[in-house]
Amino acid sequence: MSQTFDSYFCIVVTPDQPVADLCVLDVRDDAAAMGAAAGIARAWPAALRVEVYHGERPLGAVAGAATAAPLRAAA
């Protein structure tokens, strides 16, 4: 008898790389996976987005810092 163990992971999409980066997440549930992905997005300044999966099931995506609008200069 075989069991399948699906891991939580995320794909970090960057604008200048032809291949995305993959991160395995050490979490136990969907909410923790999305929270971990938000932390990765903050720590990875070149990320356009961080896509989160549990096995083959997509959970969502977090916008990266590279997609944020630049701050306006102070007057």
All heavy atoms as a GROMACS GRO file, in nm:
protein
  537
    1MET      N    1   0.084  -0.116   0.000
    1MET     CA    2   0.000   0.000   0.000
    1MET      C    3   0.089   0.124   0.000
    1MET      O    4   0.182   0.134   0.077
    1MET     CB    5  -0.090  -0.002   0.122
    1MET     CG    6  -0.184   0.115   0.128
    1MET     SD    7  -0.288   0.106   0.274
    1MET     CE    8  -0.439   0.055   0.198
    2SER      N    9   0.059   0.217  -0.085
    2SER     CA   10   0.140   0.336  -0.102
    2SER      C   11   0.060   0.459  -0.060
    2SER      O   12  -0.059   0.468  -0.086
    2SER     CB   13   0.182   0.348  -0.248
    2SER     OG   14   0.237   0.472  -0.274
    3GLN      N   15   0.127   0.552   0.004
    3GLN     CA   16   0.065   0.679   0.040
    3GLN      C   17   0.137   0.790  -0.032
    3GLN      O   18   0.258   0.784  -0.053
    3GLN     CB   19   0.074   0.704   0.190
    3GLN     CG   20  -0.014   0.615   0.272
    3GLN     CD   21  -0.005   0.651   0.419
    3GLN    OE1   22   0.102   0.682   0.468
    3GLN    NE2   23  -0.118   0.647   0.487
    4THR      N   24   0.062   0.893  -0.069
    4THR     CA   25   0.121   1.010  -0.132
    4THR      C   26   0.128   1.121  -0.029
    4THR      O   27   0.029   1.151   0.037
    4THR     CB   28   0.036   1.056  -0.251
    4THR    OG1   29   0.027   0.950  -0.344
    4THR    CG2   30   0.098   1.176  -0.318
    5PHE      N   31   0.242   1.180  -0.014
    5PHE     CA   32   0.260   1.291   0.077
    5PHE      C   33   0.284   1.416  -0.006
    5PHE      O   34   0.386   1.427  -0.074
    5PHE     CB   35   0.378   1.266   0.171
    5PHE     CG   36   0.355   1.151   0.263
    5PHE    CD1   37   0.403   1.026   0.234
    5PHE    CD2   38   0.282   1.169   0.379
    5PHE    CE1   39   0.380   0.919   0.318
    5PHE    CE2   40   0.259   1.063   0.465
    5PHE     CZ   41   0.307   0.937   0.435
    6ASP      N   42   0.189   1.508  -0.001
    6ASP     CA   43   0.202   1.631  -0.077
    6ASP      C   44   0.263   1.739   0.011
    6ASP      O   45   0.218   1.762   0.123
    6ASP     CB   46   0.066   1.678  -0.128
    6ASP     CG   47   0.012   1.588  -0.237
    6ASP    OD1   48   0.093   1.533  -0.313
    6ASP    OD2   49  -0.110   1.574  -0.247
    7SER      N   50   0.364   1.803  -0.039
    7SER     CA   51   0.432   1.910   0.034
    7SER      C   52   0.374   2.045  -0.007
    7SER      O   53   0.321   2.062  -0.116
    7SER     CB   54   0.581   1.910   0.000
    7SER     OG   55   0.640   1.791   0.040
    8TYR      N   56   0.388   2.140   0.084
    8TYR     CA   57   0.360   2.280   0.050
    8TYR      C   58   0.486   2.336  -0.014
    8TYR      O   59   0.597   2.313   0.034
    8TYR     CB   60   0.326   2.360   0.175
    8TYR     CG   61   0.188   2.334   0.229
    8TYR    CD1   62   0.167   2.242   0.330
    8TYR    CD2   63   0.078   2.402   0.179
    8TYR    CE1   64   0.041   2.218   0.380
    8TYR    CE2   65  -0.049   2.379   0.228
    8TYR     CZ   66  -0.066   2.287   0.329
    8TYR     OH   67  -0.192   2.262   0.379
    9PHE      N   68   0.469   2.411  -0.120
    9PHE     CA   69   0.584   2.475  -0.184
    9PHE      C   70   0.538   2.601  -0.254
    9PHE      O   71   0.418   2.625  -0.272
    9PHE     CB   72   0.655   2.380  -0.281
    9PHE     CG   73   0.576   2.346  -0.405
    9PHE    CD1   74   0.592   2.419  -0.522
    9PHE    CD2   75   0.486   2.240  -0.404
    9PHE    CE1   76   0.520   2.386  -0.636
    9PHE    CE2   77   0.414   2.207  -0.516
    9PHE     CZ   78   0.431   2.280  -0.633
   10CYS      N   79   0.634   2.683  -0.291
   10CYS     CA   80   0.600   2.803  -0.367
   10CYS      C   81   0.699   2.819  -0.482
   10CYS      O   82   0.812   2.770  -0.478
   10CYS     CB   83   0.597   2.926  -0.278
   10CYS     SG   84   0.751   2.965  -0.197
   11ILE      N   85   0.651   2.887  -0.582
   11ILE     CA   86   0.731   2.920  -0.699
   11ILE      C   87   0.750   3.071  -0.699
   11ILE      O   88   0.652   3.146  -0.694
   11ILE     CB   89   0.662   2.874  -0.829
   11ILE    CG1   90   0.649   2.721  -0.827
   11ILE    CG2   91   0.739   2.923  -0.952
   11ILE    CD1   92   0.567   2.666  -0.941
   12VAL      N   93   0.875   3.115  -0.700
   12VAL     CA   94   0.907   3.257  -0.698
   12VAL      C   95   0.935   3.301  -0.842
   12VAL      O   96   1.030   3.254  -0.904
   12VAL     CB   97   1.029   3.286  -0.608
   12VAL    CG1   98   1.060   3.435  -0.606
   12VAL    CG2   99   1.006   3.232  -0.467
   13VAL      N  100   0.850   3.387  -0.893
   13VAL     CA  101   0.861   3.435  -1.031
   13VAL      C  102   0.933   3.570  -1.029
   13VAL      O  103   0.889   3.663  -0.961
   13VAL     CB  104   0.722   3.448  -1.096
   13VAL    CG1  105   0.734   3.498  -1.238
   13VAL    CG2  106   0.648   3.315  -1.090
   14THR      N  107   1.044   3.579  -1.102
   14THR     CA  108   1.120   3.704  -1.112
   14THR      C  109   1.122   3.750  -1.257
   14THR      O  110   1.112   3.669  -1.349
   14THR     CB  111   1.264   3.684  -1.061
   14THR    OG1  112   1.323   3.575  -1.130
   14THR    CG2  113   1.267   3.655  -0.912
   15PRO      N  114   1.132   3.881  -1.280
   15PRO     CA  115   1.121   3.934  -1.416
   15PRO      C  116   1.238   3.900  -1.508
   15PRO      O  117   1.220   3.890  -1.628
   15PRO     CB  118   1.110   4.084  -1.396
   15PRO     CG  119   1.175   4.110  -1.265
   15PRO     CD  120   1.150   3.986  -1.182
   16ASP      N  121   1.356   3.883  -1.453
   16ASP     CA  122   1.474   3.869  -1.538
   16ASP      C  123   1.528   3.727  -1.546
   16ASP      O  124   1.634   3.703  -1.601
   16ASP     CB  125   1.584   3.963  -1.491
   16ASP     CG  126   1.620   3.941  -1.345
   16ASP    OD1  127   1.546   3.869  -1.276
   16ASP    OD2  128   1.722   3.997  -1.301
   17GLN      N  129   1.456   3.630  -1.490
   17GLN     CA  130   1.502   3.492  -1.492
   17GLN      C  131   1.412   3.407  -1.581
   17GLN      O  132   1.290   3.413  -1.569
   17GLN     CB  133   1.500   3.433  -1.350
   17GLN     CG  134   1.592   3.503  -1.254
   17GLN     CD  135   1.739   3.486  -1.291
   17GLN    OE1  136   1.780   3.382  -1.339
   17GLN    NE2  137   1.816   3.591  -1.273
   18PRO      N  138   1.470   3.329  -1.671
   18PRO     CA  139   1.388   3.244  -1.759
   18PRO      C  140   1.325   3.125  -1.684
   18PRO      O  141   1.228   3.068  -1.730
   18PRO     CB  142   1.486   3.195  -1.865
   18PRO     CG  143   1.620   3.205  -1.799
   18PRO     CD  144   1.612   3.320  -1.702
   19VAL      N  145   1.381   3.091  -1.567
   19VAL     CA  146   1.330   2.979  -1.488
   19VAL      C  147   1.298   3.031  -1.348
   19VAL      O  148   1.376   3.105  -1.290
   19VAL     CB  149   1.436   2.866  -1.479
   19VAL    CG1  150   1.387   2.753  -1.393
   19VAL    CG2  151   1.474   2.817  -1.618
   20ALA      N  152   1.182   2.992  -1.296
   20ALA     CA  153   1.143   3.036  -1.162
   20ALA      C  154   1.216   2.956  -1.056
   20ALA      O  155   1.266   2.847  -1.080
   20ALA     CB  156   0.992   3.019  -1.147
   21ASP      N  157   1.224   3.012  -0.935
   21ASP     CA  158   1.284   2.944  -0.820
   21ASP      C  159   1.175   2.873  -0.742
   21ASP      O  160   1.061   2.918  -0.735
   21ASP     CB  161   1.355   3.044  -0.730
   21ASP     CG  162   1.485   3.093  -0.791
   21ASP    OD1  163   1.576   3.011  -0.803
   21ASP    OD2  164   1.493   3.211  -0.827
   22LEU      N  165   1.211   2.761  -0.681
   22LEU     CA  166   1.118   2.679  -0.604
   22LEU      C  167   1.161   2.677  -0.458
   22LEU      O  168   1.279   2.661  -0.428
   22LEU     CB  169   1.117   2.537  -0.660
   22LEU     CG  170   1.026   2.439  -0.591
   22LEU    CD1  171   0.884   2.457  -0.643
   22LEU    CD2  172   1.072   2.298  -0.617
   23CYS      N  173   1.066   2.696  -0.367
   23CYS     CA  174   1.092   2.690  -0.223
   23CYS      C  175   0.995   2.590  -0.161
   23CYS      O  176   0.874   2.601  -0.182
   23CYS     CB  177   1.070   2.825  -0.158
   23CYS     SG  178   1.179   2.955  -0.215
   24VAL      N  179   1.046   2.496  -0.084
   24VAL     CA  180   0.961   2.405  -0.008
   24VAL      C  181   0.932   2.472   0.125
   24VAL      O  182   1.020   2.529   0.188
   24VAL     CB  183   1.032   2.268   0.013
   24VAL    CG1  184   0.947   2.177   0.099
   24VAL    CG2  185   1.060   2.204  -0.121
   25LEU      N  186   0.806   2.466   0.168
   25LEU     CA  187   0.763   2.533   0.290
   25LEU      C  188   0.743   2.431   0.402
   25LEU      O  189   0.676   2.329   0.382
   25LEU     CB  190   0.632   2.608   0.265
   25LEU     CG  191   0.635   2.710   0.151
   25LEU    CD1  192   0.497   2.764   0.125
   25LEU    CD2  193   0.733   2.822   0.182
   26ASP      N  194   0.797   2.458   0.518
   26ASP     CA  195   0.782   2.371   0.634
   26ASP      C  196   0.662   2.420   0.715
   26ASP      O  197   0.677   2.487   0.818
   26ASP     CB  198   0.910   2.373   0.717
   26ASP     CG  199   0.905   2.275   0.833
   26ASP    OD1  200   0.820   2.183   0.831
   26ASP    OD2  201   0.985   2.291   0.926
   27VAL      N  202   0.542   2.391   0.666
   27VAL     CA  203   0.418   2.435   0.729
   27VAL      C  204   0.319   2.318   0.733
   27VAL      O  205   0.338   2.218   0.666
   27VAL     CB  206   0.356   2.555   0.654
   27VAL    CG1  207   0.447   2.676   0.660
   27VAL    CG2  208   0.326   2.518   0.509
   28ARG      N  209   0.212   2.336   0.810
   28ARG     CA  210   0.115   2.228   0.828
   28ARG      C  211  -0.022   2.256   0.766
   28ARG      O  212  -0.103   2.165   0.754
   28ARG     CB  213   0.096   2.200   0.976
   28ARG     CG  214   0.220   2.146   1.042
   28ARG     CD  215   0.187   2.090   1.179
   28ARG     NE  216   0.304   2.040   1.245
   28ARG     CZ  217   0.350   1.917   1.231
   28ARG    NH1  218   0.290   1.833   1.152
   28ARG    NH2  219   0.457   1.878   1.297
   29ASP      N  220  -0.050   2.382   0.729
   29ASP     CA  221  -0.182   2.410   0.673
   29ASP      C  222  -0.174   2.524   0.571
   29ASP      O  223  -0.071   2.588   0.555
   29ASP     CB  224  -0.285   2.440   0.782
   29ASP     CG  225  -0.249   2.561   0.868
   29ASP    OD1  226  -0.185   2.655   0.818
   29ASP    OD2  227  -0.287   2.560   0.987
   30ASP      N  228  -0.288   2.545   0.504
   30ASP     CA  229  -0.294   2.643   0.396
   30ASP      C  230  -0.264   2.786   0.444
   30ASP      O  231  -0.191   2.860   0.378
   30ASP     CB  232  -0.432   2.641   0.329
   30ASP     CG  233  -0.460   2.512   0.255
   30ASP    OD1  234  -0.372   2.423   0.250
   30ASP    OD2  235  -0.572   2.497   0.203
   31ALA      N  236  -0.320   2.824   0.558
   31ALA     CA  237  -0.298   2.959   0.610
   31ALA      C  238  -0.150   2.983   0.641
   31ALA      O  239  -0.096   3.089   0.608
   31ALA     CB  240  -0.383   2.982   0.734
   32ALA      N  241  -0.086   2.886   0.702
   32ALA     CA  242   0.057   2.899   0.732
   32ALA      C  243   0.140   2.906   0.604
   32ALA      O  244   0.239   2.978   0.597
   32ALA     CB  245   0.104   2.784   0.820
   33ALA      N  246   0.098   2.833   0.502
   33ALA     CA  247   0.169   2.836   0.373
   33ALA      C  248   0.160   2.974   0.310
   33ALA      O  249   0.260   3.027   0.259
   33ALA     CB  250   0.112   2.730   0.279
   34MET      N  251   0.042   3.034   0.314
   34MET     CA  252   0.026   3.168   0.257
   34MET      C  253   0.107   3.270   0.337
   34MET      O  254   0.166   3.361   0.281
   34MET     CB  255  -0.122   3.207   0.251
   34MET     CG  256  -0.203   3.123   0.153
   34MET     SD  257  -0.143   3.128  -0.018
   34MET     CE  258  -0.173   3.299  -0.061
   35GLY      N  259   0.111   3.254   0.470
   35GLY     CA  260   0.191   3.344   0.552
   35GLY      C  261   0.340   3.331   0.524
   35GLY      O  262   0.412   3.430   0.516
   36ALA      N  263   0.386   3.208   0.507
   36ALA     CA  264   0.527   3.186   0.473
   36ALA      C  265   0.560   3.244   0.338
   36ALA      O  266   0.667   3.303   0.318
   36ALA     CB  267   0.558   3.037   0.477
   37ALA      N  268   0.468   3.233   0.243
   37ALA     CA  269   0.490   3.289   0.110
   37ALA      C  270   0.499   3.441   0.115
   37ALA      O  271   0.578   3.502   0.043
   37ALA     CB  272   0.379   3.245   0.016
   38ALA      N  273   0.419   3.503   0.201
   38ALA     CA  274   0.425   3.649   0.216
   38ALA      C  275   0.563   3.690   0.269
   38ALA      O  276   0.620   3.790   0.225
   38ALA     CB  277   0.314   3.698   0.308
   39GLY      N  278   0.617   3.612   0.362
   39GLY     CA  279   0.751   3.640   0.413
   39GLY      C  280   0.857   3.625   0.306
   39GLY      O  281   0.951   3.705   0.298
   40ILE      N  282   0.843   3.525   0.222
   40ILE     CA  283   0.937   3.505   0.111
   40ILE      C  284   0.928   3.622   0.013
   40ILE      O  285   1.029   3.672  -0.035
   40ILE     CB  286   0.912   3.371   0.042
   40ILE    CG1  287   0.954   3.256   0.136
   40ILE    CG2  288   0.986   3.361  -0.092
   40ILE    CD1  289   0.912   3.119   0.089
   41ALA      N  290   0.806   3.666  -0.016
   41ALA     CA  291   0.788   3.779  -0.109
   41ALA      C  292   0.855   3.905  -0.054
   41ALA      O  293   0.916   3.981  -0.131
   41ALA     CB  294   0.639   3.803  -0.132
   42ARG      N  295   0.845   3.929   0.076
   42ARG     CA  296   0.910   4.046   0.136
   42ARG      C  297   1.062   4.033   0.134
   42ARG      O  298   1.133   4.132   0.116
   42ARG     CB  299   0.862   4.065   0.281
   42ARG     CG  300   0.723   4.121   0.293
   42ARG     CD  301   0.691   4.160   0.436
   42ARG     NE  302   0.702   4.048   0.530
   42ARG     CZ  303   0.604   3.962   0.556
   42ARG    NH1  304   0.488   3.974   0.496
   42ARG    NH2  305   0.623   3.865   0.643
   43ALA      N  306   1.113   3.913   0.151
   43ALA     CA  307   1.257   3.891   0.157
   43ALA      C  308   1.324   3.881   0.020
   43ALA      O  309   1.446   3.884   0.010
   43ALA     CB  310   1.286   3.763   0.237
   44TRP      N  311   1.244   3.867  -0.085
   44TRP     CA  312   1.298   3.848  -0.220
   44TRP      C  313   1.260   3.970  -0.303
   44TRP      O  314   1.158   3.970  -0.372
   44TRP     CB  315   1.236   3.723  -0.280
   44TRP     CG  316   1.318   3.649  -0.378
   44TRP    CD1  317   1.382   3.699  -0.487
   44TRP    CD2  318   1.343   3.509  -0.378
   44TRP    NE1  319   1.445   3.600  -0.554
   44TRP    CE2  320   1.423   3.481  -0.489
   44TRP    CE3  321   1.305   3.404  -0.295
   44TRP    CZ2  322   1.465   3.353  -0.520
   44TRP    CZ3  323   1.347   3.278  -0.326
   44TRP    CH2  324   1.427   3.253  -0.436
   45PRO      N  325   1.339   4.077  -0.301
   45PRO     CA  326   1.300   4.204  -0.362
   45PRO      C  327   1.271   4.197  -0.512
   45PRO      O  328   1.193   4.276  -0.563
   45PRO     CB  329   1.418   4.296  -0.336
   45PRO     CG  330   1.507   4.226  -0.242
   45PRO     CD  331   1.469   4.082  -0.238
   46ALA      N  332   1.332   4.104  -0.584
   46ALA     CA  333   1.312   4.097  -0.728
   46ALA      C  334   1.188   4.014  -0.767
   46ALA      O  335   1.155   4.005  -0.885
   46ALA     CB  336   1.435   4.038  -0.796
   47ALA      N  337   1.119   3.959  -0.670
   47ALA     CA  338   1.005   3.872  -0.701
   47ALA      C  339   0.887   3.952  -0.756
   47ALA      O  340   0.849   4.055  -0.701
   47ALA     CB  341   0.960   3.797  -0.576
   48LEU      N  342   0.831   3.905  -0.866
   48LEU     CA  343   0.707   3.962  -0.917
   48LEU      C  344   0.589   3.907  -0.838
   48LEU      O  345   0.497   3.979  -0.803
   48LEU     CB  346   0.688   3.927  -1.065
   48LEU     CG  347   0.779   3.996  -1.165
   48LEU    CD1  348   0.755   3.943  -1.305
   48LEU    CD2  349   0.758   4.146  -1.160
   49ARG      N  350   0.592   3.776  -0.814
   49ARG     CA  351   0.489   3.710  -0.735
   49ARG      C  352   0.544   3.578  -0.681
   49ARG      O  353   0.639   3.524  -0.734
   49ARG     CB  354   0.361   3.689  -0.816
   49ARG     CG  355   0.371   3.585  -0.924
   49ARG     CD  356   0.242   3.575  -1.007
   49ARG     NE  357   0.261   3.484  -1.117
   49ARG     CZ  358   0.324   3.512  -1.230
   49ARG    NH1  359   0.370   3.633  -1.250
   49ARG    NH2  360   0.337   3.423  -1.325
   50VAL      N  361   0.479   3.530  -0.577
   50VAL     CA  362   0.512   3.401  -0.516
   50VAL      C  363   0.384   3.318  -0.522
   50VAL      O  364   0.285   3.352  -0.459
   50VAL     CB  365   0.561   3.418  -0.371
   50VAL    CG1  366   0.591   3.283  -0.309
   50VAL    CG2  367   0.685   3.507  -0.367
   51GLU      N  368   0.387   3.212  -0.602
   51GLU     CA  369   0.271   3.125  -0.620
   51GLU      C  370   0.282   3.008  -0.522
   51GLU      O  371   0.386   2.946  -0.511
   51GLU     CB  372   0.266   3.073  -0.764
   51GLU     CG  373   0.258   3.185  -0.865
   51GLU     CD  374   0.279   3.137  -1.008
   51GLU    OE1  375   0.315   3.020  -1.030
   51GLU    OE2  376   0.259   3.220  -1.099
   52VAL      N  377   0.172   2.977  -0.452
   52VAL     CA  378   0.174   2.878  -0.345
   52VAL      C  379   0.090   2.756  -0.385
   52VAL      O  380  -0.020   2.771  -0.438
   52VAL     CB  381   0.120   2.938  -0.214
   52VAL    CG1  382   0.137   2.841  -0.099
   52VAL    CG2  383   0.188   3.070  -0.183
   53TYR      N  384   0.144   2.638  -0.356
   53TYR     CA  385   0.079   2.511  -0.390
   53TYR      C  386   0.086   2.413  -0.274
   53TYR      O  387   0.180   2.417  -0.194
   53TYR     CB  388   0.149   2.445  -0.511
   53TYR     CG  389   0.139   2.525  -0.637
   53TYR    CD1  390   0.230   2.625  -0.665
   53TYR    CD2  391   0.037   2.500  -0.728
   53TYR    CE1  392   0.221   2.699  -0.782
   53TYR    CE2  393   0.028   2.574  -0.845
   53TYR     CZ  394   0.120   2.673  -0.872
   53TYR     OH  395   0.110   2.747  -0.986
   54HIS      N  396  -0.009   2.324  -0.269
   54HIS     CA  397  -0.005   2.207  -0.181
   54HIS      C  398  -0.015   2.088  -0.274
   54HIS      O  399  -0.123   2.056  -0.323
   54HIS     CB  400  -0.119   2.209  -0.080
   54HIS     CG  401  -0.114   2.094   0.015
   54HIS    ND1  402  -0.226   2.029   0.057
   54HIS    CD2  403  -0.009   2.031   0.076
   54HIS    CE1  404  -0.192   1.932   0.139
   54HIS    NE2  405  -0.061   1.931   0.152
   55GLY      N  406   0.098   2.026  -0.301
   55GLY     CA  407   0.102   1.923  -0.406
   55GLY      C  408   0.071   1.989  -0.539
   55GLY      O  409   0.134   2.088  -0.575
   56GLU      N  410  -0.028   1.938  -0.609
   56GLU     CA  411  -0.068   1.997  -0.738
   56GLU      C  412  -0.179   2.099  -0.722
   56GLU      O  413  -0.220   2.162  -0.820
   56GLU     CB  414  -0.112   1.887  -0.834
   56GLU     CG  415   0.002   1.795  -0.873
   56GLU     CD  416  -0.041   1.691  -0.974
   56GLU    OE1  417  -0.151   1.700  -1.030
   56GLU    OE2  418   0.038   1.598  -0.997
   57ARG      N  419  -0.228   2.118  -0.601
   57ARG     CA  420  -0.341   2.210  -0.577
   57ARG      C  421  -0.290   2.352  -0.555
   57ARG      O  422  -0.220   2.381  -0.459
   57ARG     CB  423  -0.419   2.163  -0.454
   57ARG     CG  424  -0.537   2.249  -0.417
   57ARG     CD  425  -0.614   2.188  -0.302
   57ARG     NE  426  -0.536   2.175  -0.181
   57ARG     CZ  427  -0.540   2.260  -0.079
   57ARG    NH1  428  -0.619   2.366  -0.084
   57ARG    NH2  429  -0.466   2.239   0.027
   58PRO      N  430  -0.328   2.446  -0.643
   58PRO     CA  431  -0.287   2.585  -0.621
   58PRO      C  432  -0.365   2.648  -0.506
   58PRO      O  433  -0.486   2.629  -0.495
   58PRO     CB  434  -0.320   2.653  -0.754
   58PRO     CG  435  -0.419   2.566  -0.821
   58PRO     CD  436  -0.402   2.427  -0.767
   59LEU      N  437  -0.294   2.720  -0.420
   59LEU     CA  438  -0.358   2.789  -0.308
   59LEU      C  439  -0.380   2.936  -0.336
   59LEU      O  440  -0.473   2.996  -0.286
   59LEU     CB  441  -0.273   2.776  -0.181
   59LEU     CG  442  -0.254   2.636  -0.125
   59LEU    CD1  443  -0.167   2.641  -0.001
   59LEU    CD2  444  -0.388   2.574  -0.093
   60GLY      N  445  -0.290   2.997  -0.411
   60GLY     CA  446  -0.298   3.139  -0.438
   60GLY      C  447  -0.162   3.195  -0.469
   60GLY      O  448  -0.065   3.121  -0.486
   61ALA      N  449  -0.155   3.327  -0.472
   61ALA     CA  450  -0.030   3.395  -0.502
   61ALA      C  451  -0.019   3.520  -0.417
   61ALA      O  452  -0.120   3.580  -0.380
   61ALA     CB  453  -0.020   3.430  -0.649
   62VAL      N  454   0.104   3.557  -0.388
   62VAL     CA  455   0.134   3.679  -0.313
   62VAL      C  456   0.214   3.770  -0.405
   62VAL      O  457   0.310   3.726  -0.468
   62VAL     CB  458   0.217   3.645  -0.186
   62VAL    CG1  459   0.254   3.770  -0.111
   62VAL    CG2  460   0.142   3.548  -0.098
   63ALA      N  461   0.174   3.895  -0.413
   63ALA     CA  462   0.248   3.991  -0.496
   63ALA      C  463   0.384   4.017  -0.434
   63ALA      O  464   0.397   4.029  -0.312
   63ALA     CB  465   0.171   4.121  -0.509
   64GLY      N  466   0.483   4.025  -0.518
   64GLY     CA  467   0.618   4.052  -0.472
   64GLY      C  468   0.648   4.201  -0.473
   64GLY      O  469   0.570   4.282  -0.523
   65ALA      N  470   0.762   4.235  -0.416
   65ALA     CA  471   0.803   4.375  -0.406
   65ALA      C  472   0.824   4.437  -0.544
   65ALA      O  473   0.803   4.556  -0.562
   65ALA     CB  474   0.930   4.387  -0.323
   66ALA      N  475   0.862   4.358  -0.642
   66ALA     CA  476   0.889   4.411  -0.777
   66ALA      C  477   0.761   4.458  -0.846
   66ALA      O  478   0.767   4.534  -0.941
   66ALA     CB  479   0.958   4.306  -0.862
   67THR      N  480   0.644   4.418  -0.797
   67THR     CA  481   0.518   4.460  -0.858
   67THR      C  482   0.458   4.580  -0.785
   67THR      O  483   0.359   4.635  -0.831
   67THR     CB  484   0.415   4.347  -0.859
   67THR    OG1  485   0.393   4.303  -0.726
   67THR    CG2  486   0.462   4.232  -0.945
   68ALA      N  487   0.514   4.616  -0.671
   68ALA     CA  488   0.460   4.728  -0.594
   68ALA      C  489   0.493   4.860  -0.664
   68ALA      O  490   0.598   4.876  -0.724
   68ALA     CB  491   0.520   4.728  -0.454
   69ALA      N  492   0.401   4.952  -0.655
   69ALA     CA  493   0.424   5.084  -0.714
   69ALA      C  494   0.533   5.156  -0.634
   69ALA      O  495   0.538   5.146  -0.511
   69ALA     CB  496   0.295   5.164  -0.712
   70PRO      N  497   0.619   5.230  -0.701
   70PRO     CA  498   0.722   5.303  -0.628
   70PRO      C  499   0.658   5.412  -0.541
   70PRO      O  500   0.553   5.466  -0.573
   70PRO     CB  501   0.807   5.363  -0.739
   70PRO     CG  502   0.726   5.358  -0.862
   70PRO     CD  503   0.626   5.249  -0.844
   71LEU      N  504   0.724   5.441  -0.429
   71LEU     CA  505   0.674   5.547  -0.341
   71LEU      C  506   0.696   5.683  -0.405
   71LEU      O  507   0.796   5.705  -0.473
   71LEU     CB  508   0.747   5.540  -0.206
   71LEU     CG  509   0.725   5.414  -0.125
   71LEU    CD1  510   0.814   5.416  -0.002
   71LEU    CD2  511   0.579   5.402  -0.085
   72ARG      N  512   0.604   5.774  -0.382
   72ARG     CA  513   0.620   5.909  -0.434
   72ARG      C  514   0.718   5.985  -0.347
   72ARG      O  515   0.726   5.963  -0.226
   72ARG     CB  516   0.485   5.979  -0.438
   72ARG     CG  517   0.393   5.912  -0.536
   72ARG     CD  518   0.258   5.972  -0.550
   72ARG     NE  519   0.231   6.092  -0.474
   72ARG     CZ  520   0.113   6.150  -0.469
   72ARG    NH1  521   0.013   6.100  -0.533
   72ARG    NH2  522   0.095   6.258  -0.400
   73ALA      N  523   0.790   6.073  -0.408
   73ALA     CA  524   0.889   6.153  -0.333
   73ALA      C  525   0.815   6.250  -0.240
   73ALA      O  526   0.708   6.300  -0.273
   73ALA     CB  527   0.976   6.230  -0.430
   74ALA      N  528   0.874   6.273  -0.126
   74ALA     CA  529   0.816   6.369  -0.030
   74ALA      C  530   0.828   6.508  -0.085
   74ALA      O  531   0.925   6.545  -0.151
   74ALA     CB  532   0.888   6.358   0.104
   75ALA      N  533   0.727   6.589  -0.061
   75ALA     CA  534   0.726   6.727  -0.111
   75ALA      C  535   0.809   6.818  -0.024
   75ALA      O  536   0.834   6.799   0.088
   75ALA     CB  537   0.584   6.779  -0.119
   0.00000   0.00000   0.00000
